[in-house]
Amino acid sequence: MTEQPPAARARRNAFSRFLDTVEWLGNLLPHPVTLFALLAVAIVVLSGVFGWMGLAVEDPRPAGAPGVAGDGMIRAVSLLNADGLRRIFTGLVDNFTGFAPLGVVLVAMLGVGVAERSGLLSAAVRAMVLGAPKHLVTVALVFAGVISNTASEVGYVVLVPLGGAIFYALGRHPLAGMAAAFAGVSGGYSANLLIGTIDPLLAGITEEAAQLIDPEYTVVATANWYFMVASTFLITFAGSLVSIFIVEPRLGPYDASRADKAILDDSMMQPLSRDERKGLLWSGAALIGVLGLMVLTLAPDWGVLRDPDTGDRIDSPFFDGFVVWILIFFVVLGYVYGRAVGTMKTDRDVINAMAHALSTLGLYIVLVFFAAQFVAFFGWTNLGAITAVSGANFLQSSGLTGPLLFFLFILMCAVINLSLGSASAQWAVTAPIFVPMLMLIGYSPEAIQAAYRIGDSSTNIITPMMSYFGLILAWATRYDRNLGVGTMIALMLPYSIVFLLVWSSFFYLWTFVFGLPVGPGSPTFYPPV
């Protein structure tokens, strides 16, 4: 093997040492459950300090809008007083049960458990990947992660853990597979070939902000579609390169001694038997039936899962309740496969499979309890909103007006996303500042929204504030029981850095060098020229 030149080795080693330092510092933190408990306590204490100081910023949203105080200010709310303590005690259970990902994960796992216990997942994974080119599997996994955003949370709940199983089946490091899928699902959140549920939501927020300047301005759900489609291939390419040349080599060979033995299945490396092939054929027929049913509930004008008032297909009960389809999909296909191969014979087999699946989520449920308190407390104190507005004000005071301003804007959105993880919540607070400000210096709301989505997506994968970060961490610890928050962040940080640099540069070239629109009918400049 030809030895690399010293300069190349130094560059590689310098970055590797940087990631090692991030991992070491992060792993000095306590167990993730303890960490979220301590963060929740810290937020209560900080809220008392900032509340006593009277910390406040001017609310950028118009007077009378939902959530806007009468005096037009966003003030730090103290939880370290009688009212705050009463709110904590009365809201503790609701914070836990109302934590959005919890219900989605539990319901989806009921179906996934049936498919796993019947043997369908093992057979399907082996059918897909055994004998496939090594790098092609990585590319397919990142691409599938990006596309999965159309189906709401399915990528987090199904594809990320499946990525680990696929890589383990190939004799590769399962954390590398999870990282590749996670990068596509969450880091590529604003790239897709299709319009997803987040698009009309963000467009509505952008439109309201734009109407502060131009009351007649409208922003449609397809405002960023062209750029999203192109970004799908960009993120797939960039994410695959990071996985192949940075993440997987750094992880090295997999040591299974620290794994949960229940998740390791030596049969994952064996070729399919005759019964397994028969089971896959029957489950394929069941898949056609389920997909046909899905189409009938959405495609026709009389589709029962279209919006009953507007007839809309995107903003509809079909996508709002997509987790139900995940449940139906895996239960039906898993049971059909199980009947064909003899692993599922009665309803008791299905029930036992569901119970077993939920029994594996003990750590995740404990983690969610404390994470939900931290997220709720952080929202109650208004500290996230104050951080967002302060960051936007800093950008406004920078004095930049040219297209290069968008690099600073994207970076600002990426930093704010570390403390305010919800894309819609962050945009609801910052859009009334960013959109009018950038419109006044000549840029369209559609282009501003596209740039925001780059910053928001790129740091999703390294912030514990992202709703599904705890779930990914819980899945990862099944392959390495000693894995900590620092290891997870160091694993995903190369994706964040590359996505920010490559995606921002691509946006600049797309809009200001080649002059391409970010979506159908979407101008780059305001007023349109």
URMOSUL-V221164 format. One line per field, one symbol per residue. phi: phi as a letter, one per 20 degrees, with the letter a starting at -180 (. if undefined). Layout:
phi=???
//
This chain:
phi=.ffffgfffffffffffffffgffffffffggfffffffffffffffffffffmfbcfffffgnfgneffemdddfdedebffffffffedgffgffefgfffffffffgffffffffnffffffffedfnfggffffffffffffffffelegfffdffffgffffffemdfffffffffffffdfegddaecfdffffffffffffffffdcgefccefegdfgfffffgffffffffffffdcfffffmfedefdefgfeecfffeeffefffffffffffffffffffffffecfffegfdegfedmfeeebggefdfffffffgfffffffffffdnecdcfffffffffffffeegffffffgffffffffffffmffffffffffffffefnfcfgfgfffffffffffffdcffffffffeegfefffffffdodfgffffffgffffffdgecdfffgeffffffffffebfefdfffffffeggfgffffffffffffffedeemeffafmefedcfgd
//
